Amino acid sequence: MTRKVKEAKGITSFYLAPVDGAPLNSFEPGQHLPIQLRFKNTAPAKRTYSLSGAPGAAEYRLTIKREDKGLASRALHDEIEVGHVIEARPPSGDFVVSCSQCPLVLASAGVGLTPMISMLHKAAQDEGNRPVWYAHGARDGAHLALADEVKALVASRPNLNSHIRFSSPGENDRLGEDYDAQGRLTAEALLALNAGPDAHYMLCGPAAFLADIQAGLNAAGVRDDQIHWETFGPTG
């Protein structure tokens, strides 16, 4: 591990590079990195974490929430420091953008933002003008990871947009600056972005969030083949 950066309350980014200096295996935004952590008195912990960095970067980035009952996430946050060697297999996974020109809505809740930020990086790298909306729901500003990075990416291209919602804004959170609306991210909020009938929706978050969003999109006439999702839980 080359760097360890605190991003928000309970969320830290871990940067990884090959110990032998070899090139990284390439990955598609939305894919995850399988890792293994070894411990003295327990069996190794195998986990897969979504890659949150830009495709083609010199390091892999994993942005991970600390789970109180999670063996691996607690070890990463509390014990493992820069210089520690983490075993990893090549990136994998099929939660990737399947269309090259369609309008794209990247919708997430909590730490589900990790694959979406990688997709947003790719959209900023692309030469086309495909409309992309980054839509995210968090509790408040203290729990919002990588906010400045998202703002910079959105500002870099006219076809990139963002919509941030806080369910319980803090006293220092500024409406119109730090977030765009109060409340949870819903299907109605996504439809109000007016991405159009050809838009594809990439969803990542807890199971209940995904179920509510998909049901609302389907009810509005969005086809199943335009909705792609990946769930996560507090496995840690």
C-alpha beads as a LAMMPS data file, in Angstrom:
LAMMPS data file: protein, C-alpha beads

236 atoms
235 bonds

1 atom types
1 bond types

-500.0 500.0 xlo xhi
-500.0 500.0 ylo yhi
-500.0 500.0 zlo zhi

Masses

1 110.0

Atoms # bond

1 1 1 0.000 0.000 0.000
2 1 1 1.432 3.350 -1.049
3 1 1 -1.064 5.796 0.487
4 1 1 -3.931 5.885 2.975
5 1 1 -6.252 8.918 2.813
6 1 1 -9.248 9.650 5.063
7 1 1 -12.108 10.794 2.800
8 1 1 -15.104 11.189 5.144
9 1 1 -16.439 9.931 8.440
10 1 1 -15.698 6.211 8.451
11 1 1 -14.463 6.164 4.838
12 1 1 -10.803 5.901 3.774
13 1 1 -9.072 5.454 0.422
14 1 1 -6.246 2.939 0.072
15 1 1 -3.822 3.249 -2.841
16 1 1 -2.091 0.120 -4.100
17 1 1 0.795 -0.427 -6.530
18 1 1 2.696 -3.607 -7.517
19 1 1 5.690 -4.264 -5.255
20 1 1 7.803 -5.293 -8.276
21 1 1 7.047 -2.125 -10.237
22 1 1 5.223 -4.048 -12.972
23 1 1 2.385 -2.348 -14.847
24 1 1 -1.061 -2.618 -13.326
25 1 1 -3.669 -4.827 -14.929
26 1 1 -6.193 -2.606 -16.699
27 1 1 -9.777 -2.439 -15.510
28 1 1 -13.166 -1.192 -16.628
29 1 1 -14.929 1.353 -14.417
30 1 1 -17.319 -0.508 -12.158
31 1 1 -15.078 -3.537 -11.695
32 1 1 -13.737 -4.607 -8.322
33 1 1 -10.396 -5.766 -6.962
34 1 1 -10.275 -9.100 -5.100
35 1 1 -7.859 -8.872 -2.147
36 1 1 -6.766 -11.144 0.676
37 1 1 -5.627 -10.089 4.129
38 1 1 -3.684 -12.508 6.325
39 1 1 -3.923 -12.578 10.121
40 1 1 -1.926 -14.434 12.754
41 1 1 -4.686 -16.279 14.558
42 1 1 -7.555 -16.427 12.070
43 1 1 -8.103 -17.581 8.520
44 1 1 -7.293 -15.120 5.712
45 1 1 -10.039 -12.643 4.886
46 1 1 -10.971 -12.508 1.205
47 1 1 -12.884 -9.449 0.052
48 1 1 -13.752 -7.666 -3.181
49 1 1 -13.869 -3.864 -3.204
50 1 1 -14.880 -1.654 -6.101
51 1 1 -12.106 0.367 -7.705
52 1 1 -12.827 4.070 -7.236
53 1 1 -9.973 5.612 -9.199
54 1 1 -9.482 6.610 -12.796
55 1 1 -8.813 3.914 -15.408
56 1 1 -5.180 4.112 -16.454
57 1 1 -3.960 5.619 -13.168
58 1 1 -0.591 4.528 -11.797
59 1 1 -2.213 3.064 -8.674
60 1 1 -5.383 1.217 -7.801
61 1 1 -7.643 3.045 -5.362
62 1 1 -10.075 1.324 -3.012
63 1 1 -12.397 3.596 -1.031
64 1 1 -13.720 1.563 1.883
65 1 1 -16.161 2.144 4.712
66 1 1 -15.148 0.916 8.152
67 1 1 -17.708 -1.585 9.412
68 1 1 -17.720 -2.060 13.192
69 1 1 -18.194 -5.815 12.819
70 1 1 -16.070 -6.149 9.694
71 1 1 -12.788 -8.008 10.134
72 1 1 -11.173 -6.778 6.918
73 1 1 -12.400 -3.170 6.922
74 1 1 -11.459 -2.699 10.591
75 1 1 -7.977 -4.061 9.917
76 1 1 -7.522 -1.794 6.903
77 1 1 -8.673 1.302 8.781
78 1 1 -7.123 0.629 12.174
79 1 1 -4.037 -1.530 11.696
80 1 1 -2.673 -1.700 8.159
81 1 1 -0.378 1.181 7.256
82 1 1 1.569 2.415 4.235
83 1 1 4.130 -0.158 3.158
84 1 1 1.994 -3.166 4.034
85 1 1 1.770 -5.752 1.243
86 1 1 -1.779 -6.711 0.316
87 1 1 -2.371 -9.746 -1.876
88 1 1 -4.609 -9.037 -4.849
89 1 1 -5.898 -10.755 -7.964
90 1 1 -6.621 -8.948 -11.256
91 1 1 -9.722 -6.733 -11.380
92 1 1 -12.946 -8.444 -12.418
93 1 1 -16.704 -7.986 -12.498
94 1 1 -19.415 -7.225 -15.043
95 1 1 -20.952 -4.107 -13.488
96 1 1 -19.731 -1.945 -16.368
97 1 1 -21.276 0.548 -18.764
98 1 1 -22.584 -1.416 -21.730
99 1 1 -23.510 1.422 -24.082
100 1 1 -21.078 3.857 -25.661
101 1 1 -23.307 6.821 -26.517
102 1 1 -26.452 6.599 -24.351
103 1 1 -27.130 9.230 -21.696
104 1 1 -25.901 7.868 -18.384
105 1 1 -27.185 8.332 -14.835
106 1 1 -24.759 7.170 -12.122
107 1 1 -26.861 6.843 -8.963
108 1 1 -25.572 5.730 -5.566
109 1 1 -26.088 5.916 -1.831
110 1 1 -23.477 5.858 0.911
111 1 1 -20.216 4.158 -0.034
112 1 1 -21.934 2.903 -3.200
113 1 1 -20.334 5.928 -4.854
114 1 1 -17.054 4.049 -5.380
115 1 1 -17.717 2.490 -8.818
116 1 1 -19.615 5.606 -9.891
117 1 1 -16.636 7.877 -9.329
118 1 1 -14.521 5.578 -11.495
119 1 1 -17.215 5.805 -14.198
120 1 1 -17.256 9.589 -13.829
121 1 1 -13.486 9.668 -14.329
122 1 1 -13.905 7.689 -17.544
123 1 1 -16.641 10.052 -18.749
124 1 1 -14.296 12.990 -18.144
125 1 1 -11.556 11.230 -20.159
126 1 1 -13.802 10.464 -23.137
127 1 1 -13.808 12.792 -26.122
128 1 1 -17.522 12.444 -26.819
129 1 1 -20.334 14.580 -25.442
130 1 1 -22.508 11.874 -23.933
131 1 1 -24.637 13.459 -21.146
132 1 1 -23.711 12.026 -17.747
133 1 1 -25.347 12.723 -14.389
134 1 1 -23.633 11.788 -11.135
135 1 1 -26.394 11.478 -8.520
136 1 1 -25.583 10.580 -4.930
137 1 1 -27.305 10.433 -1.575
138 1 1 -25.488 10.783 1.750
139 1 1 -26.471 11.523 5.323
140 1 1 -24.641 14.859 5.432
141 1 1 -21.415 16.553 4.406
142 1 1 -19.356 14.734 7.029
143 1 1 -20.301 11.410 5.443
144 1 1 -19.795 12.533 1.823
145 1 1 -16.567 11.127 0.363
146 1 1 -14.549 12.598 -2.514
147 1 1 -16.805 15.639 -2.886
148 1 1 -14.056 17.942 -4.185
149 1 1 -12.942 15.344 -6.718
150 1 1 -16.479 15.002 -8.063
151 1 1 -16.872 18.787 -8.323
152 1 1 -13.608 19.055 -10.269
153 1 1 -14.579 16.274 -12.665
154 1 1 -18.029 17.751 -13.312
155 1 1 -16.516 21.196 -13.882
156 1 1 -14.024 19.776 -16.397
157 1 1 -16.601 18.930 -19.081
158 1 1 -19.896 20.627 -20.068
159 1 1 -21.645 17.277 -20.555
160 1 1 -21.076 16.198 -16.940
161 1 1 -23.569 17.052 -14.197
162 1 1 -24.099 16.235 -10.529
163 1 1 -27.005 16.072 -8.114
164 1 1 -26.224 15.560 -4.405
165 1 1 -28.841 14.908 -1.730
166 1 1 -28.396 14.936 2.053
167 1 1 -30.993 13.108 4.125
168 1 1 -30.005 14.970 7.303
169 1 1 -27.834 18.020 6.476
170 1 1 -25.451 19.280 9.157
171 1 1 -25.512 22.845 10.435
172 1 1 -22.475 23.694 8.296
173 1 1 -23.797 22.094 5.105
174 1 1 -24.755 24.713 2.524
175 1 1 -27.733 24.150 0.238
176 1 1 -26.684 24.945 -3.315
177 1 1 -23.009 24.616 -2.469
178 1 1 -22.494 21.309 -0.697
179 1 1 -25.758 19.654 -1.731
180 1 1 -28.632 20.263 -4.122
181 1 1 -31.667 19.026 -2.204
182 1 1 -32.674 17.546 1.146
183 1 1 -34.039 14.031 1.365
184 1 1 -33.118 10.605 0.117
185 1 1 -32.202 9.918 -3.473
186 1 1 -35.303 8.490 -5.179
187 1 1 -36.421 7.358 -8.605
188 1 1 -38.462 10.552 -8.867
189 1 1 -35.321 12.607 -8.260
190 1 1 -33.471 10.688 -10.977
191 1 1 -36.300 11.074 -13.463
192 1 1 -36.386 14.804 -12.739
193 1 1 -32.853 15.035 -14.165
194 1 1 -34.495 14.580 -17.582
195 1 1 -31.878 12.224 -18.955
196 1 1 -34.349 11.109 -21.604
197 1 1 -35.971 7.826 -22.716
198 1 1 -32.674 6.327 -23.938
199 1 1 -30.785 6.850 -20.672
200 1 1 -29.163 3.958 -18.872
201 1 1 -29.119 3.943 -15.077
202 1 1 -26.157 2.542 -13.115
203 1 1 -27.193 1.943 -9.503
204 1 1 -25.081 1.015 -6.481
205 1 1 -26.069 0.956 -2.838
206 1 1 -27.910 -1.070 -0.186
207 1 1 -30.499 -3.592 -1.363
208 1 1 -33.500 -1.535 -0.207
209 1 1 -32.204 1.532 -2.066
210 1 1 -31.812 -0.471 -5.270
211 1 1 -35.244 -2.061 -4.980
212 1 1 -36.961 1.294 -4.467
213 1 1 -35.104 2.963 -7.331
214 1 1 -35.693 0.134 -9.773
215 1 1 -39.401 -0.105 -8.919
216 1 1 -39.827 3.631 -9.400
217 1 1 -37.963 3.640 -12.714
218 1 1 -39.942 0.654 -13.995
219 1 1 -43.193 2.339 -12.999
220 1 1 -42.155 5.345 -15.096
221 1 1 -41.535 3.129 -18.135
222 1 1 -37.786 2.588 -17.924
223 1 1 -36.992 -0.878 -19.275
224 1 1 -35.090 -3.454 -17.234
225 1 1 -32.302 -3.563 -19.822
226 1 1 -31.654 0.139 -19.143
227 1 1 -31.161 -0.444 -15.418
228 1 1 -27.906 -1.950 -14.141
229 1 1 -27.164 -2.426 -10.465
230 1 1 -24.748 -3.692 -7.895
231 1 1 -25.591 -4.089 -4.246
232 1 1 -23.363 -4.074 -1.202
233 1 1 -23.781 -4.963 2.440
234 1 1 -21.802 -4.544 5.674
235 1 1 -19.663 -7.651 5.171
236 1 1 -16.490 -5.709 5.998

Bonds

1 1 1 2
2 1 2 3
3 1 3 4
4 1 4 5
5 1 5 6
6 1 6 7
7 1 7 8
8 1 8 9
9 1 9 10
10 1 10 11
11 1 11 12
12 1 12 13
13 1 13 14
14 1 14 15
15 1 15 16
16 1 16 17
17 1 17 18
18 1 18 19
19 1 19 20
20 1 20 21
21 1 21 22
22 1 22 23
23 1 23 24
24 1 24 25
25 1 25 26
26 1 26 27
27 1 27 28
28 1 28 29
29 1 29 30
30 1 30 31
31 1 31 32
32 1 32 33
33 1 33 34
34 1 34 35
35 1 35 36
36 1 36 37
37 1 37 38
38 1 38 39
39 1 39 40
40 1 40 41
41 1 41 42
42 1 42 43
43 1 43 44
44 1 44 45
45 1 45 46
46 1 46 47
47 1 47 48
48 1 48 49
49 1 49 50
50 1 50 51
51 1 51 52
52 1 52 53
53 1 53 54
54 1 54 55
55 1 55 56
56 1 56 57
57 1 57 58
58 1 58 59
59 1 59 60
60 1 60 61
61 1 61 62
62 1 62 63
63 1 63 64
64 1 64 65
65 1 65 66
66 1 66 67
67 1 67 68
68 1 68 69
69 1 69 70
70 1 70 71
71 1 71 72
72 1 72 73
73 1 73 74
74 1 74 75
75 1 75 76
76 1 76 77
77 1 77 78
78 1 78 79
79 1 79 80
80 1 80 81
81 1 81 82
82 1 82 83
83 1 83 84
84 1 84 85
85 1 85 86
86 1 86 87
87 1 87 88
88 1 88 89
89 1 89 90
90 1 90 91
91 1 91 92
92 1 92 93
93 1 93 94
94 1 94 95
95 1 95 96
96 1 96 97
97 1 97 98
98 1 98 99
99 1 99 100
100 1 100 101
101 1 101 102
102 1 102 103
103 1 103 104
104 1 104 105
105 1 105 106
106 1 106 107
107 1 107 108
108 1 108 109
109 1 109 110
110 1 110 111
111 1 111 112
112 1 112 113
113 1 113 114
114 1 114 115
115 1 115 116
116 1 116 117
117 1 117 118
118 1 118 119
119 1 119 120
120 1 120 121
121 1 121 122
122 1 122 123
123 1 123 124
124 1 124 125
125 1 125 126
126 1 126 127
127 1 127 128
128 1 128 129
129 1 129 130
130 1 130 131
131 1 131 132
132 1 132 133
133 1 133 134
134 1 134 135
135 1 135 136
136 1 136 137
137 1 137 138
138 1 138 139
139 1 139 140
140 1 140 141
141 1 141 142
142 1 142 143
143 1 143 144
144 1 144 145
145 1 145 146
146 1 146 147
147 1 147 148
148 1 148 149
149 1 149 150
150 1 150 151
151 1 151 152
152 1 152 153
153 1 153 154
154 1 154 155
155 1 155 156
156 1 156 157
157 1 157 158
158 1 158 159
159 1 159 160
160 1 160 161
161 1 161 162
162 1 162 163
163 1 163 164
164 1 164 165
165 1 165 166
166 1 166 167
167 1 167 168
168 1 168 169
169 1 169 170
170 1 170 171
171 1 171 172
172 1 172 173
173 1 173 174
174 1 174 175
175 1 175 176
176 1 176 177
177 1 177 178
178 1 178 179
179 1 179 180
180 1 180 181
181 1 181 182
182 1 182 183
183 1 183 184
184 1 184 185
185 1 185 186
186 1 186 187
187 1 187 188
188 1 188 189
189 1 189 190
190 1 190 191
191 1 191 192
192 1 192 193
193 1 193 194
194 1 194 195
195 1 195 196
196 1 196 197
197 1 197 198
198 1 198 199
199 1 199 200
200 1 200 201
201 1 201 202
202 1 202 203
203 1 203 204
204 1 204 205
205 1 205 206
206 1 206 207
207 1 207 208
208 1 208 209
209 1 209 210
210 1 210 211
211 1 211 212
212 1 212 213
213 1 213 214
214 1 214 215
215 1 215 216
216 1 216 217
217 1 217 218
218 1 218 219
219 1 219 220
220 1 220 221
221 1 221 222
222 1 222 223
223 1 223 224
224 1 224 225
225 1 225 226
226 1 226 227
227 1 227 228
228 1 228 229
229 1 229 230
230 1 230 231
231 1 231 232
232 1 232 233
233 1 233 234
234 1 234 235
235 1 235 236
